[in-house]
């Protein structure tokens, strides 16, 4: 997980990724939504979901991380779609290796 952060941080020239801001709130807060909705976390947790799916032969909806995201972003389809996109990307990469 942390190596994924390191990789993408280097790719961006050590710039921070985009943070999360809910539609209902116009400023950033210290919450699980702020943490999990950050672009860097979506990228890294996408890898976690993909690896859990392959190692434990689970569907995406049954993984621990995906259920955690669904708990916090049930109303925010955009974040869930970003996570799903990353999961599919990593599954393709992991299956090729």
Secondary structure, DSSP 8 states (H G I E B T S, - for coil): -HHHHHHHHHHTTS--------SS-SS--SSHHHHHTSHHHHHHHHHHHHHHHHHHT--GGGSHHHHHHHHHHTT-HHHHHHHHHHHHHHHHHHHH-
